[in-house]
Amino acid sequence: MTLRKTDADTDAGWKTICALDDIPVLGARVVASKSGDIAIFRTADDEVFAMHDKCPHKNGPLSQGIVHGRQVTCPLHGWKIQLDSGEAAAPDVGCTKPFAVKLVDGQVLLKV
């Protein structure tokens, strides 16, 4: 999926990505952007989070990891990344860039 302008987009830089139901519960969807792939995650509580789709350890694809609570575990080496901040959980150290994301009327919007 690539970012594109739709009629629902606002002037504040928010882009409509998809319906919440298009993202599996405890899963992710990847959006291509000029700054690299962005993974949008959905928790069991239907919270959404977005960050670069690269683990800070060795650039593993976080979108292919396991979502649990408000974390995702990188599929390559098991690092746990906080979905709200992009920070690695101790004892690991590092961060991947988070992006602002929100739900509006069942639609996922990403601020770019």
C-alpha positions as CSV (number, residue, x, y, z in Angstrom):
1,M,0.0,0.0,0.0
2,T,1.3,3.5,-0.9
3,L,0.3,6.8,0.7
4,R,-2.1,8.7,-1.5
5,K,-4.4,11.7,-1.1
6,T,-8.1,11.0,-0.7
7,D,-11.1,13.2,-0.2
8,A,-11.1,12.3,3.5
9,D,-7.6,13.7,4.0
10,T,-7.4,16.8,6.1
11,D,-5.2,19.9,5.6
12,A,-3.2,19.0,8.8
13,G,-1.1,16.3,7.1
14,W,-3.3,13.3,8.1
15,K,-3.7,10.7,5.4
16,T,-6.5,8.0,5.3
17,I,-4.7,4.6,5.1
18,C,-7.4,2.0,5.5
19,A,-10.3,0.7,7.6
20,L,-9.4,-0.6,11.0
21,D,-10.8,-4.0,9.9
22,D,-8.2,-4.1,7.2
23,I,-5.5,-4.6,9.8
24,P,-5.6,-8.0,11.5
25,V,-6.1,-8.0,15.3
26,L,-2.6,-8.4,16.8
27,G,-1.2,-7.8,13.3
28,A,0.2,-5.1,11.1
29,R,-0.1,-3.5,7.7
30,V,2.7,-1.8,5.8
31,V,2.5,1.5,4.0
32,A,5.2,2.7,1.6
33,S,6.4,6.3,2.1
34,K,9.2,8.5,0.9
35,S,11.0,7.9,4.2
36,G,10.7,4.1,4.0
37,D,8.1,1.6,4.9
38,I,5.8,2.3,7.9
39,A,4.2,-0.5,9.8
40,I,0.7,0.2,11.3
41,F,-0.1,-2.2,14.2
42,R,-3.4,-3.1,15.8
43,T,-3.6,-4.4,19.3
44,A,-6.2,-6.8,20.9
45,D,-7.9,-3.7,22.2
46,D,-8.1,-2.1,18.7
47,E,-5.5,0.5,19.5
48,V,-3.3,1.5,16.5
49,F,0.3,2.5,16.4
50,A,2.7,3.3,13.6
51,M,6.5,3.3,13.3
52,H,9.2,2.6,10.7
53,D,9.1,-1.0,9.7
54,K,12.7,-1.6,10.9
55,C,14.0,-3.0,14.2
56,P,16.7,-0.7,15.7
57,H,18.9,-3.8,16.1
58,K,19.4,-5.1,12.6
59,N,16.6,-3.6,10.6
60,G,14.3,-6.6,10.9
61,P,10.7,-6.2,9.5
62,L,8.7,-5.3,12.6
63,S,5.5,-5.7,10.7
64,Q,6.2,-9.5,10.5
65,G,6.7,-9.7,14.3
66,I,4.3,-10.8,17.0
67,V,2.2,-8.1,18.6
68,H,1.5,-8.7,22.3
69,G,0.0,-6.0,24.6
70,R,1.5,-2.8,23.5
71,Q,4.7,-4.3,22.1
72,V,5.9,-6.1,19.0
73,T,8.7,-8.7,19.0
74,C,11.1,-8.5,16.1
75,P,11.0,-11.8,14.1
76,L,14.8,-11.8,13.6
77,H,16.3,-11.7,17.0
78,G,13.4,-11.3,19.5
79,W,13.9,-7.7,20.5
80,K,10.7,-6.2,22.0
81,I,9.7,-2.8,20.8
82,Q,7.2,-0.5,22.6
83,L,4.5,0.3,20.1
84,D,3.7,3.8,21.6
85,S,7.3,5.1,21.6
86,G,9.4,2.8,19.3
87,E,11.8,2.2,22.2
88,A,13.4,-1.2,22.7
89,A,12.5,-2.9,26.0
90,A,15.3,-3.4,28.5
91,P,17.9,-4.9,28.5
92,D,18.0,-3.9,24.7
93,V,18.7,-0.3,23.7
94,G,17.5,1.5,20.6
95,C,14.6,3.2,19.0
96,T,12.7,3.1,15.7
97,K,10.8,6.3,14.7
98,P,7.1,6.3,15.7
99,F,4.5,8.2,13.6
100,A,1.2,9.8,14.8
101,V,-1.8,7.6,13.9
102,K,-5.4,7.8,14.9
103,L,-8.9,6.2,14.4
104,V,-11.7,8.3,13.0
105,D,-15.0,6.7,12.3
106,G,-13.4,3.2,11.9
107,Q,-10.7,4.6,9.5
108,V,-7.0,4.6,10.3
109,L,-5.3,8.0,9.6
110,L,-1.5,8.5,9.6
111,K,0.2,11.9,10.0
112,V,3.1,12.3,7.6
